Amino acid sequence: MVNQVAPSADFEKFTWRIEDFSKKNAMKLRSKAFKIRGCTWRILVYPLRKDVNHFSLYLVVADSLPPYGWSRNTFFKLALINQVDKKKSIVKETQQKFNGGCRSWGSLFVNLSDFLDIKQGYLVRNTCIIEAHICVSDFAPKIRDNPMNQIEETESSEERDTLSPTSSGSSPNESEIQGSDLTLKDLIDFESLSTEEKAFIPLLEEVCTWRPSLMQSQRNRTRWFRQWAFTSLGQVLHFLKTKKVKDISEDDCNHLRGLWEELIKSSGLDLVWLEPYVQSALGVKAHLERAQQMKKLKDNVVGLEIKMKKLRGELAAAEAKFDVARRDLSQVRKGFQQMDINAAIGYAMF
């Protein structure tokens, strides 16, 4: 579906002009960091690999933010500009809530063969133009149909795999976005994986695209060892991707801790980038217990405050009664003489 970018005061625009496109020898291209509404962003062209025949764009949170505890409600449009006919520009728009577990979102835009065809108008004089229209607000305008997280039925299953939020947590280093012909399928046998392990493949492919050094480090290992290393990593990724904070139990933490310690000690994978997220997950149980303790104490404080207010009201009422009783006593005392109540009343003899 092709939409036109309608100008709106609610959106701020960033334009990324990529020149000498064919000379870019990279698995992934990324724009310079740019700020909109006080938030820092990047755009990724993702991925450009020999085994992928599509051109995709991603919007990425580029701020240095913690693994959890923040969120960013964002309405945005990503546009691949047609330089021959602006009406044929491809625009995808959506509303997403970015957070520590979802720092980027993207979509397939056009088949790579069509993008590279100069007659189509997306790559002219070896230059393409990409725009991001962003509004970080809870009161942004209603978006049109064709959100990024919905794909036309005509797309292939391979194309569907590319439409997913990315939770890598940070933009890749320059050394990690150099092109490589090595793919995950070259390293492990997908067919020999169990049904559960096959569910890890999209997650593993995603992180290996972002961090090809993971595959390079396993290149000279035995196939059995590579299978173990990547399926173990897949378990960790699946845990972080699917487990809700409220559902993490002590057993879950122990299982994750064991997996992580084995990976760090034996796999040879560079997992420094993942460690903050694992440590955050391992600390969730203590965090939840502390949160429950805080809630209990807060409820106790609120209850005591209510009781104090009630007692203050009762005290005020008692003090008022006390003042009345004291005044009454003072009135009665006037002209009153004490008498010995044990003495006989007696009488006089005349």
Secondary structure, DSSP 8 states (H G I E B T S, - for coil): --------TT-EEEEEEE-SGGG--BSSEE---EEETTEEEEEEE----TT--EEEEEEEE-S---SSS-EEEEEEEEEE--SS-GGG-EEEEEEEEEETTB-EEEEEEEEHHHHH-GGGSSSBTTBEEEEEEEE--TT-----S--TT---TTS-HHHHTT---B--SS---GGGSB-----HHHHS-GGGS-HHHHTTHHHHHHHHHH-THHHHTTTTS-HHHHHHHHHHHHHHHHHHHH--GGG--HHHHHHHHHHHHHIIIII----TTTHHHHHHHHTHHHHHHHHHHHHHHHHHHHHHHHHHHHHHHHHHHHHHHHHHHHHHHHHHHTT-----TTS-------
